[in-house]
Amino acid sequence: MSTPTLAPAPPAASAGTTPGDRLTIGPIRLDVPVVLAPMAGITNTAFRRLCREFGAGLYVSEMITSRALVERNESTMRLIMHHPSETPRSIQLYGVDPGTMAAAARILVEEDRTDHIDMNFGCPVPKVTKKGGGAALPWKLDLFREIVESVVDAAGDIPVTVKMRKGIDTDHLTYLEAAKAAEGAGVSAIALHARTAADFYSGHADWSAIARLKETITSIPVLGNGDIWSGEDALRMVDETGCDGVVVGRGCLGRPWLFGDLAAAFRVRAGELGAAEADALRAAPSLGDVARTLRRHTELLVEFFGDEGHACRDIRKHIAWYLKGYPAGHEVRAALSTVTSLAQMEEILATLDWNEPYPGADAEGPRGRAGSPKNPSLPDRWLESRTLESAGRVDLAAAELTHSGG
Ligand SMILES: Cc1cc2nc3c(=O)[nH]c(=O)nc-3n(C[C@H](O)[C@H](O)[C@H](O)COP(=O)(O)O)c2cc1C
């Protein structure tokens, strides 16, 4: 099986001075200011490797819960693994307890398991916010500050970043104060998913909030996140907000080659690549290319899980994303979504017309989670004060997920 050949990343080039050309996160210097967003159930080492083969930048693990890491939960220990080709390594932690978060960071650092730690303060899932975790947590600025400080301290020379949403809802925004607290605590960058928890994944990300954050935070990079579906979107976000880099999530689902387009877009912007050269590099995968990449993704998942059946079950959620816009009939899609072995996958893929050309816009644009706004669930009287100390008894431990992802 050959590796994907679409839009290979051009060789790394030298100096560039325009903001948004290079990204420095602590000691980590990235040739293009592009970060693969952590996505639970998606950004395991298999998918990160696949994306990295097309592009450049930083590729973050899915969220790892600190308690599960400290307890050395078996699937969590597998989730923090990196392939030797993955450098710099990057792991996202989630937790609500400063001590447990610090202990988790110490494991990562002392056992040399990562080069970067990101912290997740953006989870909008009701069962998490209802207990004061996820996007609800930065409202309690004292707890937020304590968690960030303890992780920065435990991480030593390893750079720590935070990823957050705008806040709980439009009346309870937290991002500017939380970002200032994180900057003060010594983080190396701040990423903003420009939605509130109440927005969930609905509507459009509010890029103006990224611009405000960039005006507010001046000593470290600000990364913008939300609704980047193409290289053009990424440049537009940088131009409109002044952010130092972009974090890309759903846009690459079923399209790992998007990282090639993103790298090319930023290299054109930095003057390292001509627009015509970039156009020639732009990914336009035929159905055969998609089939090859789908198969390679599955093979990488087999390596990751060490179990072909498990890998085949896991790849099923990616099928509709890979085939979006391509002429692949209902029967093929249905067969792939129950696939149980690589051999069976080969047989099904062989029934497709591999010469079908790239369908263009139909294969691009929004994909993945969307949905409608939700009233965030919060602990009783959570919004009455900005400090945990004055919040009375809150069972925060219940906001600590026992398993990673989700
Ligand atoms: C399936 C899925 C899983 C996610 N898991 C995480 C996660 O583990 N940690 C995190 O910080 N954000 C997570 N997110 C949010 C994304 O990192 C990102 O902030 C969000 O999708 C907005 O960016 P996008 O518009 O580029 O997708 C997840 C999003 C999706 C769609």
The ligand as a Tripos MOL2 file, in Angstrom:
@<TRIPOS>MOLECULE
LIG
   31    33     1     0     0
SMALL
NO_CHARGES

@<TRIPOS>ATOM
      1 C1        -15.9680   14.9130   16.9720 C.3       1 LIG1
      2 C2        -15.3840   16.0760   17.7270 C.ar      1 LIG1
      3 C3        -14.6430   15.8410   18.8620 C.ar      1 LIG1
      4 C4        -14.0700   16.9050   19.5680 C.ar      1 LIG1
      5 N1        -13.2890   16.6410   20.6500 N.ar      1 LIG1
      6 C5        -12.6030   17.6580   21.2280 C.ar      1 LIG1
      7 C6        -11.6370   17.4010   22.2340 C.ar      1 LIG1
      8 O1        -11.3500   16.2420   22.5980 O.2       1 LIG1
      9 N2        -10.9960   18.4780   22.7800 N.ar      1 LIG1
     10 C7        -11.2590   19.7640   22.3800 C.ar      1 LIG1
     11 O2        -10.6500   20.7070   22.8990 O.2       1 LIG1
     12 N3        -12.1670   20.0210   21.4250 N.ar      1 LIG1
     13 C8        -12.8150   19.0000   20.8300 C.ar      1 LIG1
     14 N4        -13.6610   19.2730   19.7980 N.ar      1 LIG1
     15 C9        -13.8040   20.6710   19.3110 C.3       1 LIG1
     16 C10       -12.7930   20.9350   18.1970 C.3       1 LIG1
     17 O3        -11.4630   20.8240   18.6660 O.3       1 LIG1
     18 C11       -12.9950   22.3410   17.6010 C.3       1 LIG1
     19 O4        -12.8020   23.2820   18.6340 O.3       1 LIG1
     20 C12       -14.3630   22.5410   17.0060 C.3       1 LIG1
     21 O5        -14.7380   21.4460   16.2040 O.3       1 LIG1
     22 C13       -14.4280   23.8390   16.1820 C.3       1 LIG1
     23 O6        -13.4800   23.8160   15.1540 O.3       1 LIG1
     24 P1        -13.8940   23.4410   13.6230 P.3       1 LIG1
     25 O7        -14.9650   24.4020   13.2050 O.co2     1 LIG1
     26 O8        -12.6170   23.5930   12.8480 O.co2     1 LIG1
     27 O9        -14.4080   22.0400   13.6570 O.co2     1 LIG1
     28 C14       -14.2720   18.2310   19.1150 C.ar      1 LIG1
     29 C15       -15.0260   18.4620   17.9710 C.ar      1 LIG1
     30 C16       -15.5760   17.4080   17.2700 C.ar      1 LIG1
     31 C17       -16.3640   17.6960   16.0230 C.3       1 LIG1
@<TRIPOS>BOND
     1     1     2 1
     2     2     3 ar
     3     2    30 ar
     4     3     4 ar
     5     4     5 ar
     6     4    28 ar
     7     5     6 ar
     8     6     7 ar
     9     6    13 1
    10     7     8 2
    11     7     9 ar
    12     9    10 ar
    13    10    11 2
    14    10    12 ar
    15    12    13 ar
    16    13    14 ar
    17    14    15 1
    18    14    28 ar
    19    15    16 1
    20    16    17 1
    21    16    18 1
    22    18    19 1
    23    18    20 1
    24    20    21 1
    25    20    22 1
    26    22    23 1
    27    23    24 1
    28    24    25 2
    29    24    26 1
    30    24    27 1
    31    28    29 ar
    32    29    30 ar
    33    30    31 1
@<TRIPOS>SUBSTRUCTURE
     1 LIG1         1 GROUP 0 **** ****
